[in-house]
């Protein structure tokens, strides 16, 4: 999962709201790309709901990495 600075995420969200765009917090849009920086808790919930168990996790190169297994 790509990691972005929380202040930058908030600024992008406020800019989108100013433009009247229907965005949720964590969405980031510009002329080149679209990103969604979901909260870490949300990612963990999605993994659990999909039946995965997180075995290990860590950060590097601006990403949060998960190693997960599923029965």
C-alpha positions as CSV (number, residue, x, y, z in Angstrom):
1,X,0.0,0.0,0.0
2,X,1.5,3.4,-1.0
3,X,2.1,5.8,1.8
4,X,1.6,9.6,1.6
5,X,2.0,12.3,4.1
6,X,-1.2,12.9,6.1
7,X,-0.9,16.7,5.6
8,X,-0.7,16.2,1.8
9,X,-3.7,13.9,1.8
10,X,-5.7,16.5,3.8
11,X,-4.7,19.3,1.5
12,X,-5.7,17.3,-1.6
13,X,-9.0,16.5,0.0
14,X,-9.7,20.2,0.8
15,X,-8.7,21.2,-2.7
16,X,-11.2,18.6,-4.2
17,X,-13.9,19.9,-1.9
18,X,-13.2,23.5,-3.0
19,X,-13.6,22.4,-6.6
20,X,-16.9,20.6,-5.7
21,X,-15.6,17.2,-6.5
22,X,-17.4,14.2,-4.9
23,X,-14.4,12.7,-3.2
24,X,-13.8,10.9,0.1
25,X,-10.9,11.5,2.4
26,X,-7.8,9.8,1.1
27,X,-8.6,10.3,-2.6
28,X,-6.1,12.3,-4.5
29,X,-6.6,13.4,-8.1
30,X,-4.5,15.6,-10.3
31,X,-4.1,15.9,-14.1
32,X,-1.9,12.8,-14.4
33,X,-3.0,10.2,-11.9
34,X,-5.6,9.1,-9.3
35,X,-4.6,7.7,-5.9
36,X,-6.6,6.5,-3.0
37,X,-4.7,6.5,0.3
38,X,-6.9,4.5,2.5
39,X,-6.5,4.4,6.3
40,X,-4.3,1.5,7.5
41,X,-7.1,0.3,9.7
42,X,-9.3,0.0,6.6
43,X,-6.7,-2.1,4.8
44,X,-6.4,-4.4,7.8
45,X,-10.2,-4.8,7.9
46,X,-10.4,-5.6,4.2
47,X,-7.7,-8.3,4.6
48,X,-9.6,-9.8,7.5
49,X,-12.9,-9.7,5.8
50,X,-11.3,-11.5,2.8
51,X,-10.2,-14.2,5.1
52,X,-6.5,-13.3,5.3
53,X,-4.3,-13.4,8.4
54,X,-1.5,-10.8,8.5
55,X,1.7,-12.7,9.1
56,X,4.1,-9.8,8.9
57,X,4.1,-6.1,7.8
58,X,6.5,-3.3,7.5
59,X,7.4,-0.1,5.6
60,X,9.9,0.6,2.9
61,X,10.3,2.7,-0.2
62,X,7.2,4.7,0.6
63,X,5.0,1.6,0.8
64,X,3.5,-0.4,3.6
65,X,3.9,-4.1,2.8
66,X,1.8,-6.9,4.1
67,X,2.6,-10.6,4.1
68,X,-0.7,-12.4,4.6
69,X,-1.9,-16.0,4.4
70,X,-5.2,-17.6,3.9
71,X,-6.4,-21.1,4.9
